[in-house]
C-alpha cells in the first residue's frame, strides 16, 4: 500500500489521446488548453490536464511569465497540470499561430489532426488529456508545477509505453475494436509515470504533498487515510501505525504537507462525500458513515463549513448543473 496508488484509485481518471500533430520547421503555435478541447468526449469534466508527448523531432515550449523555454526532444512528455496556455515551436521568436485554427477533423473518424509548418525538419507529437474531480485532484495538482517536463525515454517502463502509444495513434487511421480503451489506459500510464518521475526528481528540501510521499512515516499515514477514509482515525492511531509518536507525526506531517493530519483527512473525506452526492442517490446518512461521520448532523456541519452550503443543497445544485450540461 502506498499513498500515490491510493489517491490514484480514488481519482478515477478519465484519460485518452485526442489529437495527433505534425509540424515542419519553422513553426510556432500558441495553445490555450482547457475543458472545451475534450468537451465532445467528456462533457462534464471538472478539471482537465493536457499534455504533449513528442514521438519525433524536437521543439521548445514556454508558459506565460516563465523566465525561459524548455527544450524538448523525441520521448519527452510536457504536461500542464494547471491548464496554462503555452507557446510551442521550433522557434519561439516567430509570430505564433493559434493552435485551434489548425485543427482538422480526421476523415477516418479517429484522432483529430494538425499538419502545419514551413517544410523543414519534422516534429510529431500526440496530445492527451486527463480529467478528474477537481476536489479530489487538489492535493496532487496543488503540488505540481505549472509546466512539467518528463523525459519518458529515461524511465524503466517508458520505452514500451511510448512504442505502444505510437502504434495506437497510428491505428486510429483505421480504428480496430477497443482502440479508444487502449489509448485511454496508455494515457493513464503516462500520467502515473510522470508522477513517479516528479517524485524521484524532487530536491531534498522540497515541501508539499509529493515531499510527504518521500518521507516513510508521513507517506504511510497518507496511505492509511486514503485507503480507509471512513475509519475513526486519530493522530495517535496514525502515529502508532506509522512508527512515530503522536507529536512527531503531527509536526512532520504539517511541515511537509502544510496542514495537520486531521485537517487533511477532513478535506479528503468531504471531497469524497461531494462526489458521492453528485454521482449517486445514496441516502445522506449512508454517505456520512462512509466518510467517517457517526451522525448526519455532524456531517452537515462539516460539509457546510467546507462548501458554504448544506450537503442536500449542494446535491440539488450539482444535479441542476449536470442536467443543464
C-alpha positions as CSV (number, residue, x, y, z in Angstrom):
1,X,0.0,0.0,0.0
2,X,1.3,3.4,-1.0
3,X,-0.2,6.9,-0.9
4,X,0.2,7.6,-4.6
5,X,-1.5,4.4,-5.6
6,X,-4.4,5.0,-3.1
7,X,-5.1,8.5,-4.3
8,X,-4.9,7.5,-8.0
9,X,-7.5,4.8,-7.2
10,X,-9.8,7.3,-5.8
11,X,-9.4,9.8,-8.6
12,X,-11.0,7.6,-11.2
13,X,-9.1,9.4,-14.0
14,X,-10.7,9.7,-17.4
15,X,-8.0,9.8,-20.0
16,X,-7.2,9.4,-23.6
17,X,-5.5,10.7,-26.7
18,X,-7.5,13.2,-28.8
19,X,-5.0,14.8,-31.3
20,X,-2.1,13.9,-33.4
21,X,0.2,16.8,-34.7
22,X,2.9,17.1,-37.4
23,X,4.9,20.2,-37.8
24,X,7.8,21.2,-40.1
25,X,10.3,23.9,-39.3
26,X,9.9,26.8,-39.0
27,X,6.8,26.8,-36.9
28,X,5.3,28.3,-33.7
29,X,1.9,28.0,-32.2
30,X,0.0,29.3,-29.1
31,X,-2.2,26.7,-27.4
32,X,-4.8,27.6,-24.7
33,X,-5.8,24.2,-23.4
34,X,-9.0,23.7,-21.5
35,X,-12.1,21.7,-20.9
36,X,-13.5,22.8,-24.3
37,X,-10.8,20.7,-26.0
38,X,-12.3,17.5,-24.8
39,X,-15.9,18.7,-24.3
40,X,-17.1,16.4,-27.0
41,X,-15.6,13.4,-25.2
42,X,-16.1,14.4,-21.5
43,X,-19.0,16.9,-21.3
44,X,-19.0,17.0,-17.5
45,X,-15.2,17.2,-16.9
46,X,-14.4,19.4,-13.9
47,X,-10.6,19.6,-14.3
48,X,-8.6,18.7,-17.4
49,X,-4.9,18.4,-17.6
50,X,-3.5,18.3,-21.2
51,X,-0.1,17.1,-22.3
52,X,2.0,16.5,-25.4
53,X,4.2,13.5,-26.0
54,X,6.9,14.1,-28.7
55,X,7.3,11.0,-30.8
56,X,9.7,12.5,-33.4
57,X,11.9,15.6,-33.8
58,X,12.5,18.5,-31.3
59,X,11.0,21.8,-30.2
60,X,10.7,24.2,-27.3
61,X,7.9,25.2,-25.0
62,X,7.2,28.2,-22.8
63,X,4.4,29.3,-20.5
64,X,3.5,33.0,-19.8
65,X,5.6,34.5,-17.1
66,X,8.3,31.9,-17.2
67,X,11.9,33.0,-17.4
68,X,12.9,30.7,-20.2
69,X,11.8,27.9,-22.5
70,X,12.1,24.2,-22.1
71,X,13.8,22.2,-24.8
72,X,12.0,19.0,-25.8
73,X,13.0,16.0,-27.9
74,X,11.5,12.7,-29.0
75,X,10.4,10.7,-26.0
76,X,9.7,13.8,-23.8
77,X,6.4,14.4,-22.2
78,X,5.3,18.0,-21.4
79,X,2.4,18.4,-19.1
80,X,0.4,21.5,-18.0
81,X,-1.2,20.4,-14.7
82,X,-3.0,23.7,-14.0
83,X,-4.2,24.3,-17.6
84,X,-1.8,27.0,-18.5
85,X,-1.7,28.3,-22.0
86,X,1.6,27.8,-23.7
87,X,3.8,28.5,-26.8
88,X,5.5,25.7,-28.5
89,X,7.5,25.6,-31.7
90,X,10.8,25.2,-33.5
91,X,11.5,28.9,-32.9
92,X,9.5,30.7,-30.2
93,X,10.5,34.1,-31.6
94,X,8.3,33.6,-34.6
95,X,4.8,35.1,-34.7
96,X,2.6,32.3,-33.3
97,X,-0.4,30.8,-34.9
98,X,-3.4,29.8,-32.7
99,X,-3.4,26.1,-32.5
100,X,-7.2,25.8,-32.6
101,X,-7.2,27.4,-36.1
102,X,-5.1,24.5,-37.4
103,X,-7.2,21.5,-36.1
104,X,-8.6,19.3,-38.8
105,X,-11.1,16.5,-38.1
106,X,-10.0,13.1,-39.1
107,X,-11.8,11.7,-42.2
108,X,-11.4,8.2,-40.8
109,X,-13.2,9.2,-37.5
110,X,-10.1,8.7,-35.4
111,X,-7.9,11.4,-33.8
112,X,-8.3,15.0,-34.9
113,X,-5.1,16.2,-36.6
114,X,-2.8,19.2,-37.2
115,X,-0.4,19.5,-40.0
116,X,1.5,22.8,-40.3
117,X,4.8,24.4,-40.9
118,X,7.4,25.6,-43.4
119,X,8.6,22.3,-44.8
120,X,11.8,21.8,-42.8
121,X,12.7,19.4,-40.0
122,X,9.7,17.4,-38.9
123,X,8.3,17.2,-35.3
124,X,5.5,14.9,-34.3
125,X,3.6,14.6,-31.1
126,X,0.3,13.3,-29.7
127,X,-1.9,15.3,-27.3
128,X,-3.6,13.6,-24.5
129,X,-5.9,14.6,-21.6
130,X,-6.5,13.5,-18.0
131,X,-9.8,14.6,-16.4
132,X,-10.7,14.2,-12.8
133,X,-12.8,15.6,-10.0
134,X,-11.3,19.0,-9.1
135,X,-11.6,18.5,-5.4
136,X,-10.2,15.0,-5.3
137,X,-7.3,16.1,-7.6
138,X,-6.5,19.1,-5.4
139,X,-3.8,17.5,-3.1
140,X,-1.9,16.2,-6.1
141,X,-2.3,19.0,-8.5
142,X,-1.5,21.7,-6.0
143,X,1.9,20.1,-5.5
144,X,2.8,20.1,-9.2
145,X,4.5,22.9,-11.2
146,X,2.7,24.9,-13.9
147,X,4.7,23.0,-16.6
148,X,6.2,19.6,-16.1
149,X,8.7,18.1,-18.4
150,X,9.3,14.3,-18.1
151,X,12.0,12.6,-20.2
152,X,9.9,9.4,-20.7
153,X,12.8,7.7,-22.6
154,X,14.7,7.6,-19.3
155,X,12.2,5.6,-17.3
156,X,12.4,1.8,-17.0
157,X,8.8,1.3,-18.1
158,X,8.7,4.1,-20.6
159,X,10.1,2.7,-23.8
160,X,7.3,0.2,-24.3
161,X,4.6,2.7,-23.3
162,X,5.9,5.2,-26.0
163,X,6.2,2.5,-28.6
164,X,2.7,1.1,-27.9
165,X,1.3,4.7,-27.9
166,X,2.9,5.3,-31.3
167,X,1.3,2.2,-32.6
168,X,-2.0,3.0,-31.0
169,X,-2.1,6.5,-32.5
170,X,-1.2,5.1,-36.0
171,X,-4.1,2.6,-35.5
172,X,-6.6,5.4,-35.4
173,X,-6.2,5.8,-39.2
174,X,-8.1,2.6,-39.4
175,X,-9.5,2.0,-35.9
176,X,-10.0,-1.5,-34.5
177,X,-12.4,-2.5,-31.8
178,X,-11.1,-1.4,-28.4
179,X,-8.7,1.2,-29.8
180,X,-10.1,4.0,-27.6
181,X,-9.8,1.9,-24.4
182,X,-6.2,1.0,-25.2
183,X,-5.3,4.7,-25.8
184,X,-7.1,5.7,-22.5
185,X,-5.1,3.2,-20.5
186,X,-1.8,4.2,-22.1
187,X,-2.6,7.8,-21.3
188,X,-3.2,6.9,-17.7
189,X,0.1,5.0,-17.6
190,X,1.9,8.1,-18.9
191,X,0.4,10.2,-16.1
192,X,1.5,7.7,-13.4
193,X,5.0,7.5,-14.9
194,X,5.1,11.3,-14.9
195,X,4.1,11.5,-11.2
196,X,6.7,8.9,-10.3
197,X,9.4,10.8,-12.2
198,X,8.5,14.0,-10.5
199,X,8.6,12.3,-7.1
200,X,12.0,10.9,-7.8
201,X,13.4,14.2,-9.0
202,X,12.3,16.4,-6.1
203,X,15.0,18.4,-4.3
204,X,15.8,17.3,-0.7
205,X,14.4,20.5,0.8
206,X,11.1,20.4,-1.1
207,X,7.8,20.8,0.7
208,X,4.3,19.7,-0.3
209,X,2.3,16.5,-1.0
210,X,5.0,14.8,-3.1
211,X,7.6,15.6,-0.4
212,X,5.3,13.9,2.1
213,X,5.3,10.8,-0.1
214,X,9.1,10.6,0.2
215,X,9.0,10.6,4.0
216,X,8.4,6.9,5.0
217,X,6.2,7.8,8.1
218,X,4.2,10.6,6.5
219,X,3.7,8.5,3.4
220,X,2.4,5.7,5.5
221,X,0.0,8.0,7.3
222,X,-1.3,9.3,3.9
223,X,-1.7,5.8,2.6
224,X,-3.7,4.7,5.6
225,X,-6.0,7.7,5.4
226,X,-6.6,7.3,1.7
227,X,-7.1,3.5,1.9
228,X,-9.7,3.8,4.7
229,X,-11.0,7.3,5.0
230,X,-14.1,6.2,6.9
231,X,-12.2,4.8,9.8
232,X,-12.3,6.8,13.0
233,X,-8.6,7.8,12.8
234,X,-6.8,9.8,15.5
235,X,-3.3,11.2,15.3
236,X,-2.4,8.6,17.9
237,X,-3.6,5.8,15.7
238,X,-1.8,7.1,12.6
239,X,1.4,7.7,14.6
240,X,1.3,4.2,16.0
241,X,0.8,2.6,12.6
242,X,3.4,4.8,11.0
243,X,6.1,4.2,13.6
244,X,6.1,7.7,15.2
245,X,4.8,9.3,18.3
246,X,1.6,11.4,18.1
247,X,3.5,14.7,18.4
248,X,6.3,13.7,16.0
249,X,3.9,12.7,13.3
250,X,1.8,15.8,13.7
251,X,4.8,18.0,13.4
252,X,6.4,16.2,10.5
253,X,3.1,15.9,8.6
254,X,2.3,19.7,9.0
255,X,5.9,20.6,8.0
256,X,5.7,18.6,4.8
257,X,2.1,18.7,3.7
258,X,1.2,22.2,5.0
259,X,-1.7,21.3,7.3
260,X,-2.3,18.9,10.3
261,X,-3.3,15.3,9.6
262,X,-6.9,15.6,10.8
263,X,-7.5,18.7,8.7
264,X,-6.1,17.0,5.7
265,X,-8.3,13.9,6.4
266,X,-11.4,16.1,6.8
267,X,-10.9,17.8,3.5
268,X,-10.4,14.4,1.7
269,X,-13.5,12.9,3.4
270,X,-15.6,15.8,2.3
271,X,-14.3,15.7,-1.2
272,X,-15.3,12.0,-1.4
273,X,-18.7,12.9,0.1
274,X,-19.2,15.6,-2.5
275,X,-18.5,13.2,-5.3
276,X,-21.0,10.6,-3.8
277,X,-23.6,13.3,-3.5
278,X,-23.1,14.3,-7.1
279,X,-22.9,10.8,-8.7
280,X,-25.2,8.6,-6.5
281,X,-28.6,8.5,-4.9
282,X,-27.2,7.1,-1.6
283,X,-29.0,8.5,1.5
284,X,-27.3,11.3,3.3
285,X,-26.6,9.2,6.4
286,X,-25.1,6.4,4.4
287,X,-22.7,8.8,2.7
288,X,-21.8,10.4,6.1
289,X,-21.0,7.0,7.5
290,X,-18.9,6.0,4.5
291,X,-16.6,9.0,5.1
292,X,-16.3,8.7,8.8
293,X,-19.1,10.6,10.4
294,X,-21.3,9.0,13.1
295,X,-24.2,11.3,12.6
296,X,-25.9,13.2,9.8
297,X,-25.9,16.3,11.9
298,X,-22.1,16.3,12.3
299,X,-21.6,15.6,8.6
300,X,-24.0,18.5,7.7
301,X,-22.0,20.9,9.9
302,X,-18.6,19.9,8.5
303,X,-19.8,19.9,4.9
304,X,-21.3,23.4,5.3
305,X,-18.1,24.7,6.7
306,X,-16.1,23.4,3.7
307,X,-18.6,24.1,0.9
308,X,-20.7,27.0,2.2
309,X,-24.0,25.2,2.0
310,X,-25.6,22.0,3.4
311,X,-25.0,18.8,1.6
312,X,-28.6,18.5,0.5
313,X,-28.5,21.9,-1.1
314,X,-25.1,21.1,-2.7
315,X,-26.6,17.9,-4.2
316,X,-29.5,19.7,-5.8
317,X,-27.2,22.4,-7.2
318,X,-24.8,19.9,-8.6
319,X,-27.6,17.9,-10.2
320,X,-29.0,21.0,-11.8
321,X,-25.7,21.8,-13.4
322,X,-25.3,18.2,-14.7
323,X,-28.9,18.5,-16.2
324,X,-28.0,21.7,-18.0
325,X,-24.9,20.1,-19.5
